[in-house]
C-alpha cells in the first residue's frame, strides 16, 4: 500500500474512532442527566408526601446544619456517582492543558458522592419551604412540578427572577455544578442559604396563579 493510502486509512480510522467516542460520551452524558432528573424527582416527591414543612429560611438552615442523610435515596445517589465519576476523571487527566487545580482531587467517587448527597438534601429543604409558601397562600397542596422547578431554579440562581414560562428544569446545569463541586471539594452552603432567603420571600399565591394560567394556556382547544 502506498504512503498516501496508509495515511488515508489512518485518517478514516481516527475519524471513525472519534465519532464512536463522541457518541459514547453523548450517551453517557445523557444517562447522567437522566439519573440526576430521577434523583431530584424522587427527592422532591418524598418531601411533598409528608406534612412536615420548612417554615422559614432560619428553619431551613437549622435542618441543613443537622447533617441529615439521604439514605432513602441511596440507590439513586449511587447511580449518579457511578455515571459522574468517569467525567471528572477525564477532566482531571486533561488538567495539564488548563489552569484548573485538578491535582487537588483526592478521591473522585467520594467527593462527587458528598457533593451529590449534600446538594440533593439542600434541594429537599428548599422544596419544603417553597411548598410551604404556596400552601400557606392557597390552602391547597402545591403542584409538585411547580415546587421542583422553583426549587431547582432558586438553587442555581437565587437572585434571578423566576420565569415560569420556561418550565425546563436546569438539569444539565445542576449536573455540571455537582460534578465541579465534587472535583474541587467545595460546598454550596452559601448559595443554599441565599436560595432559602429568596424562597422565604416568595409570593406563593401569585406563583400558583401564574402557574395555573400557564397550564391552562397550554391545554389543547
N, C-alpha and C positions, 0 to 999 in steps of 0.2 A: 504494500500500500504506500502511496506517495505521502510526503510530509503534509501536503495540503489536505489529503484525505484523512490522515490521522488527526490533524487539528480540527477538521470539521466534525469528526467523530467525537473528539473530546468536548467540543463546544455543545454538541447535541446532548451528550450525556450530562454535562454540567447544567444545561438548561432544564432537562428533564428532572434532575435531582433537585434543582432549585424550586421548580414548580411543585414537586412532591412534598418538599419540606414546608413550602408556603401553605399548601393545602392542609398538611398535618397541623401546623401552627394555628391556622384559622379554625380548624375543627376543635383543637384543644382549647383555644380561647373562647369559642362559643360554648363549649361544655362547662368551662369555668364560670362564665357569666350566668349560665342557666343554673348552676349549682348555687351561686350566690342568691339568685332570684328565689329558689326553693327555700333556702335558709331564711331569708328575710320574710317571705310569706308565712313560713311556719312560726317564726319568732313573733311576728305581729299578731297572728291568729291566736296564739297561746295567751297573749296579753288580753285580747278582746273577749276571750271566752270566760274570763274571771270578772268578778265585781270589784277587785282591788284596783284602785286608780292612783296614779301620782297626781297630787293636787296642786303642786307649785314647783317652781324651779328649785327652791330650797329642799323640798321633799325629794325631788329627783336626784339632787347632789348627794343627799344623805343615803339614798338607796345605792347609788353607784359606789359610794365610799365603803359600803358594806362588802364589796367584792363578791357578790353572789355569783354563783356559777351558772352555766347554761347546760347542765348535764342532760336535760331532756332533749337538747338539740345536738348532742354529741356526734351522732352519726352524720348529720348534715354538715356540721363544722369540719369533721374529719374529711369529708368528701371535698370540701373547698380547699382544705390544706393540701391534700394529695394532688389536686389538679393545679394548685398555685405554685407549689414548690419548684417544679422544673422551670417555670418562667423566671423566678427570682434567681435561680442558679445560673441560667443562661445570661441574665443581666450581669451577674457577678463576674462571670468569665470574660465579659466584654468590658469590664471596668477600666482596663488599661487604655482604652480608647476614649475615655471620658474623664471628667474631674470628680465624679461621684465617688465617695469613700466606701466602695463596696467591700474593702478589706475589713470593715468593721463588723461584717456579718459573721456571727459566731455559729449559730445553728439555725439554718434556714427553716426547717419544718417547725421547730419550737417557736421561733419568733413570729412566723406567719400565723401559727395557731393562736398565740397570745393576742395578736392584732385582731384576728377574726372574732375570737371569743369576746374580747373587750368591746369591739365595735358593735357586734350584734346585741350585746347587753345594753349598750348605750341607746341603740335604736329602740329596744323594747321599752326602756324607761321613757324615752322621748315619745313613743307612740302612746303610752299610757296617759301622759299629760295632754297630748293632742286630743285623745278620745275624751278625756275629762272635760276639756274646754268646750268641745262640741256637744257632749251630752248634757252638760250643765245649762247650755244656752237653748237647746232644742227640746230637752226632756225625752229624747228618744235615743236608741243605740246609734252609735256613729257608724257610717259606712266604712267597712274595712279598707276598701280601695282608697278612699279619701284619706283615712288615717295614715296608711302606708305611704302614700305619695307625699303628704305633708311632712311626715317624719323624715323620710329619706332626703327630701329637698332641703329641709332645715338642717339636717345633719351635715350635708355637703356645703350648703351656703346659708348660714344663719342670718345673714343680713340682706339677702336678696329677696325682692318682692315675690310672693308666691304667684305662679301662673298656673291656674287650674286647667286652662285650655290645653296646656301641654301636659297631657296625662301620662307621658312616658316616665317610668322610673329611671333615675340616673344610675342604672345598674353597672354600666361599663365604668363610669367614674368611681362608683363605690368600690368596685372590684380593684381598680387601679390603686385607689387610696389604701386599701387594706394591704395590698402587695408591697407598696412603698413603705408603709408603716412597719410592716414585718421586716423588710430588708434593713431599715435604719434603726429598728428597735425603738421607734418613737411612739408617743401616745396621742390620743385625740381628746384628752380631758378638757383642755381649754376650749376647743371647738364644741364639744358636747355641752359644756357649761353655757356657751353663747346660744346654742340651739335651744336649751331649756329655757333660757331667759326670753328668747323670741317666742317660744311656744306658750309661755305664761301670758303673753300679751295678745294672743290670737283672739279674734272675734269669732267664736265658734258658730254663732248663729248666721253671721254673714257668709262664712265659708260654706256652711251646709246649704244655704240658699243658692249660692253661686253654683255649687256642685250639682244640686238637683236640677237647676235650669240648664246646665251644660248637658247633663244626661238626657233631659227631655228633648233638647235640640238635636241630639244625635239619633233619636228614635226614628225609624223609617215611617213615612206617612202611611 
